[in-house]
């Protein structure tokens, strides 16, 4: 066998191996889960925000309702979907928030649903992670969530978001 023919076979095998890997990766990512099993985040836009930082009293109230500790055992659940989400600057102690709707499209209830939001500054650095959660999300229903973000509105340039849960 000539070196040219061996090189052609080798090139073909390498090419097919690469195509197969890409095809399998596409199949594994169809459900919104990355190859390492972590949920996929989708981007959100903050836009031009003109808001003042919270006062000390407002920050204390916001800290009492803001969630930052994730729950154990949650994962990407096919039947949970983000219907919509947006950055909203509230006039009261809530200040910076991300609000939206999650839908449970399954015929079974979800024991726990959790929306996770990561916020970034102008340099693209993550400056915080916040969440909202609900228990016992009934089958074929929606949940309107509000994630309270403790960062100063002037420091927030972008966010990304995902929903995870625990099926019953």
N, C-alpha and C positions, 0 to 999 in steps of 0.2 A: 504494500500500500504506500502511495507517495505521501510526502509530508503535506502537500497541498490538500489532498483528500482528507487526511486526518485532521487538519486544521479546520476544514469545512464541517466535518462531523462534530468536532469539539465546539465550534462556534454555534452550531445548531442546538446542541445539548445545553449549552450555557444560556442561550436565548430562550429555549423552552422552559428551563428551570426558572428564569426570571419572570416569564409570563405567567407560569403557574403560581408563583409566589404572589404576584400582584393580584391575580384572580382570587386567590384564597383570602388575601387581605381585604379585598372588597367585600367578600361574603361575610367576613368576620365583623366588618364595620357597619353592615347594613342595619343593625339594630341599635345604633347610636352608642356602641361601646367600642372603645379603642382596643388595639391588639393586646394591651396589658390589662384589660378588664375594667379600666376606669371609665366613668361616664364622659360623654362628649359635651363640651360647653359650646353654647352659641353666643355670638357677639351681641352686645346691646350698645346703644348710643346714648350719651349723656346730653350732648348739645351744649348750647351756651347757657350756663347756669349763673344766675345773679342772685345769690343768697348770702345772708350773714351767718357766721358761725353761731352755734347754740350758746346761750348763756350757761353759767354753771348749773343753775336750777333746771334748765331744759336738758342739759347733758345728763344730769342725774336721772331725770324721768325717762329719757331715751335709752339709757343704759339698762334700765329696769325692764324694758320690753324687747331690746335687741337680743337676738340669738346668735351665738358664735360657736357653740359646741355642737359638733356633728354627732349624729346618732350611730351606734354600732349596728352592723348587719344590714345596712341599706345598700342597695345596688340599683343599677339601671333596670327598670321594669318596663317592658314593651307597652303595656297598656296606659302608662302615664305619659302625657304629652303636654308641653308648653303650648298653650293656645295663643297667648300674647303676653308681652311684657314691655314695660317702659320705665324710664327714670322719671320720678316725680319728686319735686321739691315742695314739701308741705310747709305751710306758714307757721305751724305750731312746733312743739317740742320734737315731733317726729323728724322734721328736717328732711335730709336726703333719704329717699326710699326707692326701691324697685317694686313695682306693683304689676300684677297680671293674673292670668287664669291658667290653672292646670286642669286637665280632663282625665278622668279614669274611664277608658273606653271598654274595659273588660266587664264581664258579667259577674265578677267576684269583687268583693270589697278589698281595699288596700289597707293593711294594718297601720302603716305609717308612710306618709309622703313628706318629702323634704325638698325644698327649693334652695339651692346654693348659689350665692352671688359672690364673685370675686371682683374687687374694684382696683383700678389702676390709675396712676398719676400720668402727667404729660410725658414723662420719660419712659412710660411703659412698664414701670415697676409696680408689682402688686403691693397695695398698701392696706388691704384688709380682706377678710372673708366673713360673710354674714349669711344668715339663713332664716327661713320660716318653715315651720312644720305643722302638720295636722295629723291626728290619729283617726283611724276608722273612716276612711274615705269610701263612701258607698259606691256600689257598682253603677257605671254609666252616669256619673255625676261630675260636676265641676267644683273647683275650690278657688276662690278669689284670695290670693295671697298678698301680703305686704311685708317686704324685707326692710327693716330699719338699718340704715348704714350710719355708723358713728363718725365717719370722716367728715371734715369740713367740706362743704360743697365746692369751694374753690380749688380743692386738691384733687377732685375726682374728674378724670378725663374720659374714662371708658369703664365698661364692666362686661363680664360674661356671666352666663347663667346656665344651670342645668337642673333637672328634677330627677330624684332617685326615690326609692321606696322599699317597703317590705310587703310582699304579697301575703295573703292569708293562706 
